Amino acid sequence: MANRVIVTALDGVLLNFTANSAATADCALLKPVMASLKAQRVAVIVFTGRDRAELEPIRQQLEMVDPFITESGSGIFTPVNHNPFEPALGEKIGEYYLQTLGCPYVQARAGLRVLANLISHPLKGFGDFTVEQLERLTGRSAAYAHQAKAREFSEPFMTPQSVDLAVLAQTAEEMGFKVVLRAAEESRFSELIGAKAGLREAITEVIAAYEKRLKPAEKLQVLGLCDRPEELADFATSMPSTHWTNVTIHTATVDWIAAVEAWLA
């Protein structure tokens, strides 16, 4: 039974992105690596702030079959035909088992309007923009802008420049939400998510499900890959039942492949 899991960020770590899609050259480099990992029964768990509609084409291109985490830890999707867990993680909905940590999208949209009223400052979410406007703001193609508007559990919104972000986050918490704040150099958008959602919560749940599959003497080996050291920094100490290794990726895909090969050696 496999006891090795890779937990990886998507953007700027596993892949670079052009305006229209994941970089074709990166996918060409990754595809044989993914096939090798699958043959060795090493699970690759991708986490992202993107929604499922954005991630699915990439997974299909790379022929990935493992669980994945969307919308900043709001949803955990496990393909029904490749489910490694017993019992399954979440409810069967179509071709996935879905473990929902976030709130329904309509609730996030309504929450953003209330939050804007409470801080007395307008907040524009993805749902307030047309596809054409979102295309211009994000630099993505129309097809990708459509996918980016297919949110299920959270609402990205333009990070306000003239609001105390600590007050924004505190107000959201008092309402029963969380705010994932992003620096201007990373994205123009922050994200309103449900109170029980979050990257830490989602990763912890997935890793715990993998640990349940192990024999008593086995220990799960986990490789964490991201471009911000703080993102996965304390998992090694907060999950002592696993053997957790983190690597910071500076050059997407190339560094990712090198880190994986070194870990498996």
Secondary structure in CASP SS format (residue, H / E / C, confidence):
PFRMAT SS
TARGET T0000
AUTHOR 0000-0000-0000
METHOD secondary structure of the structure
MODEL  1
M C 1.00
A C 1.00
N C 1.00
R E 1.00
V E 1.00
I E 1.00
V E 1.00
T E 1.00
A E 1.00
L C 1.00
D E 1.00
G C 1.00
V C 1.00
L C 1.00
L E 1.00
N C 1.00
F E 1.00
T C 1.00
A C 1.00
N C 1.00
S C 1.00
A E 1.00
A C 1.00
T H 1.00
A H 1.00
D H 1.00
C H 1.00
A H 1.00
L H 1.00
L H 1.00
K H 1.00
P H 1.00
V H 1.00
M H 1.00
A H 1.00
S H 1.00
L H 1.00
K H 1.00
A H 1.00
Q C 1.00
R C 1.00
V C 1.00
A E 1.00
V E 1.00
I E 1.00
V E 1.00
F E 1.00
T C 1.00
G C 1.00
R C 1.00
D C 1.00
R H 1.00
A H 1.00
E H 1.00
L H 1.00
E H 1.00
P H 1.00
I H 1.00
R H 1.00
Q H 1.00
Q H 1.00
L H 1.00
E C 1.00
M C 1.00
V C 1.00
D C 1.00
P C 1.00
F E 1.00
I E 1.00
T E 1.00
E C 1.00
S C 1.00
G C 1.00
S C 1.00
G E 1.00
I E 1.00
F E 1.00
T E 1.00
P E 1.00
V H 1.00
N H 1.00
H H 1.00
N C 1.00
P C 1.00
F C 1.00
E C 1.00
P C 1.00
A C 1.00
L C 1.00
G C 1.00
E E 1.00
K E 1.00
I E 1.00
G C 1.00
E C 1.00
Y E 1.00
Y E 1.00
L E 1.00
Q E 1.00
T E 1.00
L C 1.00
G C 1.00
C C 1.00
P C 1.00
Y H 1.00
V H 1.00
Q H 1.00
A H 1.00
R H 1.00
A H 1.00
G H 1.00
L H 1.00
R H 1.00
V H 1.00
L H 1.00
A H 1.00
N H 1.00
L H 1.00
I H 1.00
S C 1.00
H C 1.00
P C 1.00
L C 1.00
K C 1.00
G E 1.00
F H 1.00
G H 1.00
D H 1.00
F C 1.00
T C 1.00
V H 1.00
E H 1.00
Q H 1.00
L H 1.00
E H 1.00
R H 1.00
L H 1.00
T H 1.00
G C 1.00
R C 1.00
S C 1.00
A H 1.00
A H 1.00
Y H 1.00
A H 1.00
H H 1.00
Q H 1.00
A H 1.00
K C 1.00
A C 1.00
R C 1.00
E C 1.00
F C 1.00
S C 1.00
E E 1.00
P E 1.00
F E 1.00
M E 1.00
T C 1.00
P C 1.00
Q C 1.00
S C 1.00
V C 1.00
D C 1.00
L H 1.00
A H 1.00
V H 1.00
L H 1.00
A H 1.00
Q H 1.00
T H 1.00
A H 1.00
E H 1.00
E H 1.00
M H 1.00
G C 1.00
F E 1.00
K E 1.00
V E 1.00
V E 1.00
L C 1.00
R C 1.00
A C 1.00
A C 1.00
E C 1.00
E C 1.00
S C 1.00
R C 1.00
F E 1.00
S E 1.00
E E 1.00
L E 1.00
I E 1.00
G E 1.00
A C 1.00
K C 1.00
A C 1.00
G C 1.00
L H 1.00
R H 1.00
E H 1.00
A H 1.00
I H 1.00
T H 1.00
E H 1.00
V H 1.00
I H 1.00
A H 1.00
A H 1.00
Y H 1.00
E H 1.00
K C 1.00
R C 1.00
L C 1.00
K C 1.00
P C 1.00
A C 1.00
E C 1.00
K C 1.00
L C 1.00
Q E 1.00
V E 1.00
L E 1.00
G E 1.00
L E 1.00
C E 1.00
D C 1.00
R C 1.00
P H 1.00
E H 1.00
E H 1.00
L H 1.00
A C 1.00
D C 1.00
F H 1.00
A H 1.00
T H 1.00
S H 1.00
M C 1.00
P C 1.00
S C 1.00
T C 1.00
H E 1.00
W E 1.00
T E 1.00
N E 1.00
V E 1.00
T E 1.00
I C 1.00
H C 1.00
T C 1.00
A C 1.00
T C 1.00
V H 1.00
D H 1.00
W H 1.00
I H 1.00
A H 1.00
A H 1.00
V H 1.00
E H 1.00
A H 1.00
W H 1.00
L H 1.00
A C 1.00
END
